[in-house]
Amino acid sequence: MTTELRVLKPAEWEAWYGRLELAFGGVRESTEERKLYNELTEMDRSIGVWDGDECVGTAGAFTFRMAVPGGALVPAAGVTMVSVAATHRRRGVLTSMMRRQLDDVRSWGEPVAVLTASEPVIYGRFGYGVGTYQMYAEIDTDRVTLAVPPGTDDVRLRFVEPEDVRDACEGVYARQVTGRPGMMARRPGWERLPLLDPESERHGASPLQCVVAERGDEIVGYARFHNKPEWELSGPKGTIILEDLEALDPASYAALWRFLFEIDLTSTLRVRNRPVDDAWQQFVSDIRRCNVRARDSLHVRLVELGAALEARTYQTPLDVVFDVEDAFCPWNEGRWRLTGDHKGASCKRTDDAPDLALSVRELAAAYLGGVSLTSLGAAGRVREVRAGALSEASIAFGSDVAPWLPHGF
């Protein structure tokens, strides 16, 4: 097979994106979705594999800044739109794109790459580890009640058109970013993503609705959702589908959740992507009737290991030597001494004896503080060379709040 891997040209986007749609089932996306993603696609950071005139592989990388423990915003390549034509599988197309892409990310000076995977089995061989999880829930609001904090009744709620308060809601979101690892500081244009609402994806639900929480003249929270009305002989049994919720204080947060629980003619609240430690779980009377489950979300790849580990802080003082395997990005191979605390960190090459031995995939999984090195050690994926080193490193790598990616890309 003779193929050519090259940077995407703007004139090739339709064929390139069409190949992506075909790889994901062949259903053409709505005009609104295509227009937005055409505008968001960074052509010079996107690649395609071509077999003659036919595109047979796609991959892109958005320019992001991602929050890490300690609150820093680290440059991160948001790997996206990855596909291989069914006719060209198992011929090295994906590997060639991953090789080119990680080399490019390194040349751009971005120490981390991240992605969301259609299938979690795909990317481990390229050094990605699952770094965040997302919560799903289907709450029986007829049976589950809420105990909300003092001050909840003082918050004013108001229906608004989502587009009318886009900038104010984006301001609320922006104020949350540095407080939770895994969140992305959205660049101009990305504020339109949460408002994307093609009718083809509503499946009988209403257009996107928005309620804001206010204190005085300031918007301090918002919830965006769909209402799917349903009826049976005994009465209404509608479903609220929560898309997006942020708030700046506990009372505003609680007021929004109470509102969602109490919407007339509904009996179910469906939650599709929330942090696994989301505080509404502390309000509810019966967590069992909330049907909570979790799945993988953000997969993390340390492209420049030293720079990535220096970019975050650590919960407790740490001095550890890692012996790292990284066959796909061999510049990360070898021994690294990481010293740090809650103020900062240094990670440099060393010839000292190792304390822990692991692959870059394990460090990537633990990077945002949501996956413990102790757990990985119990699975046989981290080997403790110096007694006590695993517990020390695991505690230091932790995060007070669960890392979370609020939206896909």
ROLO-944507 format. One record per residue (C-alpha): residue in three letters; x, y, z. Coordinates in nm, 2 decimals. Layout:
! residues N
+---------+--------+--------+--------+
| residuo |      u |      v |      w |
+---------+--------+--------+--------+
|     ALA |      X |      Y |      Z |
...
+---------+--------+--------+--------+
END
This chain:
! residues 409
+---------+--------+--------+--------+
| residuo |      u |      v |      w |
+---------+--------+--------+--------+
|     MET |   0.00 |   0.00 |   0.00 |
|     THR |   0.13 |   0.34 |  -0.10 |
|     THR |  -0.01 |   0.62 |   0.12 |
|     GLU |   0.08 |   0.98 |   0.20 |
|     LEU |   0.05 |   1.14 |   0.54 |
|     ARG |   0.03 |   1.52 |   0.52 |
|     VAL |  -0.10 |   1.83 |   0.70 |
|     LEU |  -0.46 |   1.91 |   0.61 |
|     LYS |  -0.53 |   2.17 |   0.35 |
|     PRO |  -0.85 |   2.39 |   0.40 |
|     ALA |  -0.98 |   2.27 |   0.06 |
|     GLU |  -0.95 |   1.91 |   0.18 |
|     TRP |  -1.16 |   1.95 |   0.49 |
|     GLU |  -1.49 |   1.83 |   0.34 |
|     ALA |  -1.34 |   1.50 |   0.22 |
|     TRP |  -1.14 |   1.47 |   0.55 |
|     TYR |  -1.44 |   1.53 |   0.77 |
|     GLY |  -1.66 |   1.31 |   0.56 |
|     ARG |  -1.42 |   1.02 |   0.61 |
|     LEU |  -1.44 |   1.08 |   0.98 |
|     GLU |  -1.83 |   1.06 |   0.96 |
|     LEU |  -1.81 |   0.74 |   0.76 |
|     ALA |  -1.57 |   0.58 |   1.01 |
|     PHE |  -1.82 |   0.66 |   1.29 |
|     GLY |  -2.12 |   0.50 |   1.11 |
|     GLY |  -2.18 |   0.72 |   0.81 |
|     VAL |  -2.45 |   0.95 |   0.95 |
|     ARG |  -2.39 |   1.30 |   0.83 |
|     GLU |  -2.39 |   1.55 |   1.11 |
|     SER |  -2.62 |   1.85 |   1.11 |
|     THR |  -2.53 |   2.17 |   0.92 |
|     GLU |  -2.48 |   2.35 |   1.25 |
|     GLU |  -2.23 |   2.09 |   1.38 |
|     ARG |  -2.03 |   2.08 |   1.06 |
|     LYS |  -2.01 |   2.46 |   1.05 |
|     LEU |  -1.89 |   2.48 |   1.40 |
|     TYR |  -1.63 |   2.21 |   1.37 |
|     ASN |  -1.51 |   2.35 |   1.04 |
|     GLU |  -1.44 |   2.68 |   1.22 |
|     LEU |  -1.28 |   2.51 |   1.52 |
|     THR |  -1.06 |   2.28 |   1.32 |
|     GLU |  -0.70 |   2.40 |   1.33 |
|     MET |  -0.59 |   2.30 |   0.98 |
|     ASP |  -0.21 |   2.33 |   1.05 |
|     ARG |  -0.25 |   2.09 |   1.35 |
|     SER |  -0.46 |   1.84 |   1.16 |
|     ILE |  -0.33 |   1.55 |   0.94 |
|     GLY |  -0.47 |   1.31 |   0.70 |
|     VAL |  -0.36 |   0.99 |   0.53 |
|     TRP |  -0.43 |   0.97 |   0.16 |
|     ASP |  -0.44 |   0.66 |  -0.07 |
|     GLY |  -0.43 |   0.84 |  -0.40 |
|     ASP |  -0.73 |   1.08 |  -0.40 |
|     GLU |  -0.90 |   0.90 |  -0.11 |
|     CYS |  -0.87 |   1.01 |   0.25 |
|     VAL |  -0.82 |   0.69 |   0.46 |
|     GLY |  -0.71 |   0.84 |   0.80 |
|     THR |  -0.78 |   1.15 |   1.00 |
|     ALA |  -0.64 |   1.31 |   1.32 |
|     GLY |  -0.63 |   1.66 |   1.46 |
|     ALA |  -0.51 |   1.84 |   1.77 |
|     PHE |  -0.68 |   2.14 |   1.93 |
|     THR |  -0.48 |   2.40 |   2.12 |
|     PHE |  -0.59 |   2.38 |   2.48 |
|     ARG |  -0.47 |   2.49 |   2.83 |
|     MET |  -0.57 |   2.24 |   3.09 |
|     ALA |  -0.59 |   2.29 |   3.46 |
|     VAL |  -0.36 |   2.06 |   3.67 |
|     PRO |  -0.33 |   2.02 |   4.05 |
|     GLY |  -0.21 |   2.34 |   4.20 |
|     GLY |  -0.42 |   2.55 |   3.95 |
|     ALA |  -0.17 |   2.60 |   3.67 |
|     LEU |  -0.30 |   2.60 |   3.31 |
|     VAL |  -0.07 |   2.37 |   3.11 |
|     PRO |  -0.05 |   2.37 |   2.73 |
|     ALA |  -0.22 |   2.05 |   2.61 |
|     ALA |  -0.28 |   1.91 |   2.26 |
|     GLY |  -0.65 |   1.80 |   2.24 |
|     VAL |  -0.62 |   1.50 |   2.01 |
|     THR |  -0.94 |   1.47 |   1.82 |
|     MET |  -1.12 |   1.35 |   1.50 |
|     VAL |  -0.91 |   1.03 |   1.48 |
|     SER |  -1.03 |   0.77 |   1.23 |
|     VAL |  -0.91 |   0.50 |   1.00 |
|     ALA |  -1.11 |   0.38 |   0.70 |
|     ALA |  -1.25 |   0.03 |   0.74 |
|     THR |  -1.07 |  -0.07 |   0.42 |
|     HIS |  -0.73 |   0.03 |   0.56 |
|     ARG |  -0.73 |  -0.11 |   0.91 |
|     ARG |  -0.43 |  -0.31 |   1.05 |
|     ARG |  -0.20 |  -0.15 |   0.80 |
|     GLY |  -0.02 |   0.09 |   1.03 |
|     VAL |  -0.23 |   0.40 |   0.95 |
|     LEU |  -0.32 |   0.48 |   1.31 |
|     THR |   0.03 |   0.42 |   1.43 |
|     SER |   0.18 |   0.65 |   1.17 |
|     MET |  -0.06 |   0.92 |   1.26 |
|     MET |   0.01 |   0.88 |   1.64 |
|     ARG |   0.38 |   0.89 |   1.57 |
|     ARG |   0.36 |   1.21 |   1.36 |
|     GLN |   0.12 |   1.37 |   1.60 |
|     LEU |   0.33 |   1.31 |   1.92 |
|     ASP |   0.64 |   1.43 |   1.74 |
|     ASP |   0.45 |   1.75 |   1.64 |
|     VAL |   0.31 |   1.81 |   1.99 |
|     ARG |   0.67 |   1.79 |   2.12 |
|     SER |   0.79 |   2.04 |   1.86 |
|     TRP |   0.51 |   2.27 |   1.96 |
|     GLY |   0.63 |   2.28 |   2.32 |
|     GLU |   0.32 |   2.12 |   2.46 |
|     PRO |   0.41 |   1.88 |   2.74 |
|     VAL |   0.08 |   1.70 |   2.75 |
|     ALA |  -0.16 |   1.54 |   2.50 |
|     VAL |  -0.52 |   1.44 |   2.59 |
|     LEU |  -0.81 |   1.27 |   2.42 |
|     THR |  -1.14 |   1.11 |   2.46 |
|     ALA |  -1.16 |   0.76 |   2.32 |
|     SER |  -1.44 |   0.60 |   2.12 |
|     GLU |  -1.30 |   0.27 |   2.26 |
|     PRO |  -1.07 |   0.28 |   2.57 |
|     VAL |  -0.86 |  -0.02 |   2.45 |
|     ILE |  -0.71 |   0.18 |   2.16 |
|     TYR |  -0.46 |   0.43 |   2.30 |
|     GLY |  -0.28 |   0.26 |   2.58 |
|     ARG |  -0.01 |   0.13 |   2.34 |
|     PHE |   0.07 |   0.49 |   2.25 |
|     GLY |   0.13 |   0.58 |   2.62 |
|     TYR |  -0.21 |   0.72 |   2.71 |
|     GLY |  -0.36 |   0.65 |   3.05 |
|     VAL |  -0.71 |   0.71 |   3.17 |
|     GLY |  -0.68 |   1.02 |   3.39 |
|     THR |  -1.04 |   1.12 |   3.46 |
|     TYR |  -1.38 |   0.96 |   3.49 |
|     GLN |  -1.73 |   1.11 |   3.44 |
|     MET |  -2.04 |   1.03 |   3.63 |
|     TYR |  -2.38 |   0.93 |   3.49 |
|     ALA |  -2.70 |   0.91 |   3.69 |
|     GLU |  -3.07 |   0.85 |   3.63 |
|     ILE |  -3.24 |   0.99 |   3.94 |
|     ASP |  -3.60 |   0.90 |   4.04 |
|     THR |  -3.71 |   1.25 |   4.14 |
|     ASP |  -4.05 |   1.12 |   4.26 |
|     ARG |  -3.87 |   0.93 |   4.54 |
|     VAL |  -3.55 |   1.12 |   4.60 |
|     THR |  -3.56 |   1.44 |   4.80 |
|     LEU |  -3.29 |   1.70 |   4.87 |
|     ALA |  -3.15 |   1.86 |   5.19 |
|     VAL |  -3.01 |   2.19 |   5.07 |
|     PRO |  -2.78 |   2.42 |   5.26 |
|     PRO |  -2.89 |   2.75 |   5.43 |
|     GLY |  -2.93 |   3.04 |   5.19 |
|     THR |  -3.06 |   2.84 |   4.90 |
|     ASP |  -3.40 |   3.02 |   4.92 |
|     ASP |  -3.21 |   3.36 |   4.88 |
|     VAL |  -3.10 |   3.27 |   4.53 |
|     ARG |  -3.31 |   3.40 |   4.24 |
|     LEU |  -3.37 |   3.17 |   3.94 |
|     ARG |  -3.48 |   3.29 |   3.60 |
|     PHE |  -3.55 |   3.13 |   3.27 |
|     VAL |  -3.35 |   3.29 |   2.98 |
|     GLU |  -3.26 |   3.21 |   2.62 |
|     PRO |  -2.93 |   3.03 |   2.63 |
|     GLU |  -2.77 |   3.26 |   2.36 |
|     ASP |  -2.88 |   3.58 |   2.55 |
|     VAL |  -2.66 |   3.49 |   2.86 |
|     ARG |  -2.38 |   3.30 |   2.67 |
|     ASP |  -2.10 |   3.54 |   2.78 |
|     ALA |  -2.22 |   3.56 |   3.14 |
|     CYS |  -2.24 |   3.18 |   3.17 |
|     GLU |  -1.90 |   3.16 |   3.01 |
|     GLY |  -1.76 |   3.39 |   3.28 |
|     VAL |  -1.90 |   3.16 |   3.55 |
|     TYR |  -1.74 |   2.86 |   3.38 |
|     ALA |  -1.40 |   3.04 |   3.34 |
|     ARG |  -1.39 |   3.11 |   3.72 |
|     GLN |  -1.43 |   2.74 |   3.79 |
|     VAL |  -1.15 |   2.61 |   3.56 |
|     THR |  -0.84 |   2.64 |   3.78 |
|     GLY |  -1.01 |   2.48 |   4.08 |
|     ARG |  -1.06 |   2.14 |   3.91 |
|     PRO |  -0.78 |   1.95 |   3.73 |
|     GLY |  -0.88 |   1.84 |   3.38 |
|     MET |  -1.10 |   2.14 |   3.30 |
|     MET |  -1.01 |   2.34 |   2.99 |
|     ALA |  -0.97 |   2.71 |   2.96 |
|     ARG |  -1.19 |   2.77 |   2.65 |
|     ARG |  -1.05 |   2.97 |   2.36 |
|     PRO |  -1.27 |   3.20 |   2.16 |
|     GLY |  -1.52 |   3.00 |   1.96 |
|     TRP |  -1.55 |   2.72 |   2.21 |
|     GLU |  -1.82 |   2.90 |   2.41 |
|     ARG |  -2.05 |   2.80 |   2.12 |
|     LEU |  -2.00 |   2.43 |   2.18 |
|     PRO |  -2.24 |   2.40 |   2.48 |
|     LEU |  -2.51 |   2.58 |   2.28 |
|     LEU |  -2.49 |   2.34 |   1.99 |
|     ASP |  -2.84 |   2.20 |   1.98 |
|     PRO |  -2.92 |   2.02 |   1.65 |
|     GLU |  -3.28 |   1.89 |   1.64 |
|     SER |  -3.16 |   1.55 |   1.51 |
|     GLU |  -3.00 |   1.48 |   1.85 |
|     ARG |  -3.29 |   1.58 |   2.08 |
|     HIS |  -3.48 |   1.25 |   2.03 |
|     GLY |  -3.81 |   1.40 |   2.12 |
|     ALA |  -3.68 |   1.64 |   2.39 |
|     SER |  -3.73 |   2.02 |   2.39 |
|     PRO |  -3.48 |   2.27 |   2.25 |
|     LEU |  -3.20 |   2.36 |   2.49 |
|     GLN |  -3.34 |   2.55 |   2.79 |
|     CYS |  -3.14 |   2.76 |   3.04 |
|     VAL |  -3.20 |   2.88 |   3.39 |
|     VAL |  -2.96 |   3.12 |   3.56 |
|     ALA |  -2.90 |   3.17 |   3.93 |
|     GLU |  -2.86 |   3.54 |   4.03 |
|     ARG |  -2.76 |   3.74 |   4.33 |
|     GLY |  -2.86 |   4.10 |   4.27 |
|     ASP |  -2.77 |   4.18 |   3.91 |
|     GLU |  -2.49 |   3.91 |   3.89 |
|     ILE |  -2.53 |   3.57 |   3.73 |
|     VAL |  -2.36 |   3.33 |   3.97 |
|     GLY |  -2.47 |   3.00 |   3.82 |
|     TYR |  -2.66 |   2.83 |   3.53 |
|     ALA |  -2.81 |   2.50 |   3.42 |
|     ARG |  -2.87 |   2.41 |   3.06 |
|     PHE |  -3.10 |   2.12 |   3.00 |
|     HIS |  -3.36 |   1.95 |   2.78 |
|     ASN |  -3.71 |   1.86 |   2.89 |
|     LYS |  -3.85 |   1.54 |   2.73 |
|     PRO |  -4.23 |   1.51 |   2.81 |
|     GLU |  -4.38 |   1.17 |   2.83 |
|     TRP |  -4.72 |   1.04 |   2.95 |
|     GLU |  -4.87 |   0.71 |   3.06 |
|     LEU |  -5.22 |   0.62 |   3.17 |
|     SER |  -5.14 |   0.71 |   3.53 |
|     GLY |  -5.01 |   1.05 |   3.45 |
|     PRO |  -4.69 |   1.24 |   3.34 |
|     LYS |  -4.35 |   1.09 |   3.36 |
|     GLY |  -4.12 |   1.33 |   3.18 |
|     THR |  -3.74 |   1.34 |   3.19 |
|     ILE |  -3.51 |   1.63 |   3.24 |
|     ILE |  -3.17 |   1.58 |   3.06 |
|     LEU |  -2.90 |   1.79 |   3.22 |
|     GLU |  -2.64 |   1.91 |   2.98 |
|     ASP |  -2.43 |   2.16 |   3.18 |
|     LEU |  -2.44 |   2.32 |   3.53 |
|     GLU |  -2.19 |   2.55 |   3.70 |
|     ALA |  -2.23 |   2.77 |   4.01 |
|     LEU |  -2.00 |   2.99 |   4.22 |
|     ASP |  -2.12 |   2.91 |   4.57 |
|     PRO |  -2.30 |   2.62 |   4.75 |
|     ALA |  -2.64 |   2.79 |   4.78 |
|     SER |  -2.66 |   2.88 |   4.41 |
|     TYR |  -2.55 |   2.53 |   4.32 |
|     ALA |  -2.81 |   2.38 |   4.54 |
|     ALA |  -3.08 |   2.61 |   4.41 |
|     LEU |  -3.02 |   2.49 |   4.06 |
|     TRP |  -3.02 |   2.12 |   4.15 |
|     ARG |  -3.35 |   2.17 |   4.35 |
|     PHE |  -3.50 |   2.34 |   4.05 |
|     LEU |  -3.41 |   2.05 |   3.83 |
|     PHE |  -3.56 |   1.80 |   4.08 |
|     GLU |  -3.89 |   1.98 |   4.11 |
|     ILE |  -3.99 |   2.06 |   3.75 |
|     ASP |  -4.35 |   1.99 |   3.70 |
|     LEU |  -4.47 |   1.68 |   3.50 |
|     THR |  -4.13 |   1.51 |   3.53 |
|     SER |  -4.02 |   1.21 |   3.74 |
|     THR |  -3.66 |   1.15 |   3.61 |
|     LEU |  -3.35 |   1.36 |   3.60 |
|     ARG |  -3.08 |   1.22 |   3.37 |
|     VAL |  -2.73 |   1.33 |   3.43 |
|     ARG |  -2.48 |   1.26 |   3.16 |
|     ASN |  -2.14 |   1.40 |   3.25 |
|     ARG |  -2.05 |   1.52 |   3.59 |
|     PRO |  -1.75 |   1.49 |   3.82 |
|     VAL |  -1.75 |   1.17 |   4.02 |
|     ASP |  -1.74 |   1.37 |   4.35 |
|     ASP |  -2.02 |   1.61 |   4.24 |
|     ALA |  -2.17 |   1.76 |   4.56 |
|     TRP |  -2.54 |   1.69 |   4.47 |
|     GLN |  -2.47 |   1.34 |   4.60 |
|     GLN |  -2.45 |   1.49 |   4.95 |
|     PHE |  -2.80 |   1.65 |   4.91 |
|     VAL |  -3.00 |   1.34 |   4.82 |
|     SER |  -3.21 |   1.13 |   5.05 |
|     ASP |  -3.14 |   0.80 |   4.87 |
|     ILE |  -2.83 |   0.76 |   4.66 |
|     ARG |  -2.94 |   0.41 |   4.55 |
|     ARG |  -3.23 |   0.55 |   4.36 |
|     CYS |  -3.00 |   0.78 |   4.17 |
|     ASN |  -2.85 |   0.49 |   3.97 |
|     VAL |  -2.50 |   0.64 |   3.97 |
|     ARG |  -2.23 |   0.49 |   3.74 |
|     ALA |  -1.90 |   0.60 |   3.60 |
|     ARG |  -1.70 |   0.56 |   3.28 |
|     ASP |  -1.36 |   0.67 |   3.15 |
|     SER |  -1.33 |   1.02 |   3.01 |
|     LEU |  -1.00 |   1.20 |   2.95 |
|     HIS |  -0.70 |   0.99 |   2.84 |
|     VAL |  -0.37 |   1.16 |   2.92 |
|     ARG |  -0.03 |   1.13 |   2.76 |
|     LEU |   0.29 |   1.29 |   2.90 |
|     VAL |   0.47 |   1.41 |   2.59 |
|     GLU |   0.76 |   1.58 |   2.77 |
|     LEU |   0.76 |   1.40 |   3.10 |
|     GLY |   0.99 |   1.64 |   3.30 |
|     ALA |   0.80 |   1.95 |   3.19 |
|     ALA |   0.47 |   1.79 |   3.26 |
|     LEU |   0.55 |   1.68 |   3.61 |
|     GLU |   0.71 |   2.02 |   3.69 |
|     ALA |   0.39 |   2.20 |   3.58 |
|     ARG |   0.18 |   2.07 |   3.87 |
|     THR |   0.21 |   2.08 |   4.25 |
|     TYR |   0.20 |   1.80 |   4.50 |
|     GLN |  -0.01 |   1.76 |   4.82 |
|     THR |   0.28 |   1.66 |   5.04 |
|     PRO |   0.66 |   1.70 |   5.01 |
|     LEU |   0.80 |   1.44 |   4.76 |
|     ASP |   1.14 |   1.32 |   4.66 |
|     VAL |   1.12 |   1.02 |   4.44 |
|     VAL |   1.32 |   0.86 |   4.15 |
|     PHE |   1.11 |   0.71 |   3.88 |
|     ASP |   1.25 |   0.45 |   3.64 |
|     VAL |   1.03 |   0.51 |   3.33 |
|     GLU |   0.95 |   0.29 |   3.03 |
|     ASP |   0.83 |   0.47 |   2.72 |
|     ALA |   0.89 |   0.28 |   2.40 |
|     PHE |   0.68 |   0.51 |   2.18 |
|     CYS |   0.84 |   0.83 |   2.30 |
|     PRO |   1.19 |   0.72 |   2.39 |
|     TRP |   1.30 |   1.06 |   2.49 |
|     ASN |   1.11 |   1.00 |   2.82 |
|     GLU |   1.28 |   0.67 |   2.89 |
|     GLY |   1.51 |   0.64 |   3.19 |
|     ARG |   1.53 |   0.77 |   3.55 |
|     TRP |   1.38 |   1.10 |   3.66 |
|     ARG |   1.41 |   1.26 |   4.01 |
|     LEU |   1.09 |   1.44 |   4.10 |
|     THR |   1.10 |   1.67 |   4.40 |
|     GLY |   0.82 |   1.90 |   4.50 |
|     ASP |   0.55 |   2.01 |   4.73 |
|     HIS |   0.24 |   2.23 |   4.73 |
|     LYS |   0.45 |   2.53 |   4.61 |
|     GLY |   0.62 |   2.38 |   4.30 |
|     ALA |   0.83 |   2.10 |   4.17 |
|     SER |   1.15 |   2.00 |   3.98 |
|     CYS |   1.18 |   1.69 |   3.76 |
|     LYS |   1.53 |   1.62 |   3.62 |
|     ARG |   1.72 |   1.32 |   3.48 |
|     THR |   1.93 |   1.13 |   3.73 |
|     ASP |   2.16 |   0.83 |   3.76 |
|     ASP |   2.04 |   0.77 |   4.12 |
|     ALA |   1.89 |   0.43 |   4.22 |
|     PRO |   1.51 |   0.42 |   4.14 |
|     ASP |   1.24 |   0.42 |   4.40 |
|     LEU |   0.95 |   0.32 |   4.17 |
|     ALA |   0.95 |   0.15 |   3.83 |
|     LEU |   0.66 |   0.21 |   3.59 |
|     SER |   0.57 |   0.30 |   3.23 |
|     VAL |   0.47 |   0.65 |   3.12 |
|     ARG |   0.11 |   0.53 |   3.09 |
|     GLU |   0.09 |   0.49 |   3.47 |
|     LEU |   0.23 |   0.84 |   3.53 |
|     ALA |  -0.02 |   0.98 |   3.28 |
|     ALA |  -0.31 |   0.81 |   3.46 |
|     ALA |  -0.20 |   0.95 |   3.80 |
|     TYR |  -0.10 |   1.30 |   3.66 |
|     LEU |  -0.43 |   1.48 |   3.73 |
|     GLY |  -0.47 |   1.33 |   4.08 |
|     GLY |  -0.78 |   1.11 |   4.02 |
|     VAL |  -0.61 |   0.77 |   3.99 |
|     SER |  -0.38 |   0.66 |   4.27 |
|     LEU |  -0.04 |   0.52 |   4.22 |
|     THR |  -0.12 |   0.28 |   4.50 |
|     SER |  -0.41 |   0.14 |   4.30 |
|     LEU |  -0.19 |   0.10 |   4.00 |
|     GLY |   0.07 |  -0.07 |   4.22 |
|     ALA |  -0.19 |  -0.32 |   4.35 |
|     ALA |  -0.27 |  -0.40 |   3.98 |
|     GLY |   0.10 |  -0.48 |   3.92 |
|     ARG |   0.15 |  -0.18 |   3.70 |
|     VAL |   0.39 |   0.01 |   3.94 |
|     ARG |   0.68 |  -0.17 |   4.10 |
|     GLU |   0.80 |  -0.05 |   4.44 |
|     VAL |   1.18 |  -0.06 |   4.46 |
|     ARG |   1.23 |   0.14 |   4.78 |
|     ALA |   1.00 |   0.04 |   5.06 |
|     GLY |   0.74 |   0.31 |   5.14 |
|     ALA |   0.80 |   0.50 |   4.81 |
|     LEU |   0.47 |   0.40 |   4.66 |
|     SER |   0.25 |   0.53 |   4.94 |
|     GLU |   0.46 |   0.86 |   4.96 |
|     ALA |   0.42 |   0.92 |   4.59 |
|     SER |   0.06 |   0.82 |   4.57 |
|     ILE |  -0.04 |   1.07 |   4.85 |
|     ALA |   0.16 |   1.35 |   4.70 |
|     PHE |   0.01 |   1.30 |   4.35 |
|     GLY |  -0.35 |   1.31 |   4.48 |
|     SER |  -0.60 |   1.59 |   4.43 |
|     ASP |  -0.86 |   1.73 |   4.68 |
|     VAL |  -1.12 |   1.73 |   4.40 |
|     ALA |  -1.17 |   1.47 |   4.13 |
|     PRO |  -1.04 |   1.57 |   3.79 |
|     TRP |  -1.30 |   1.62 |   3.53 |
|     LEU |  -1.35 |   1.71 |   3.17 |
|     PRO |  -1.68 |   1.90 |   3.13 |
|     HIS |  -1.72 |   1.86 |   2.76 |
|     GLY |  -1.59 |   1.66 |   2.47 |
|     PHE |  -1.38 |   1.77 |   2.18 |
+---------+--------+--------+--------+
END
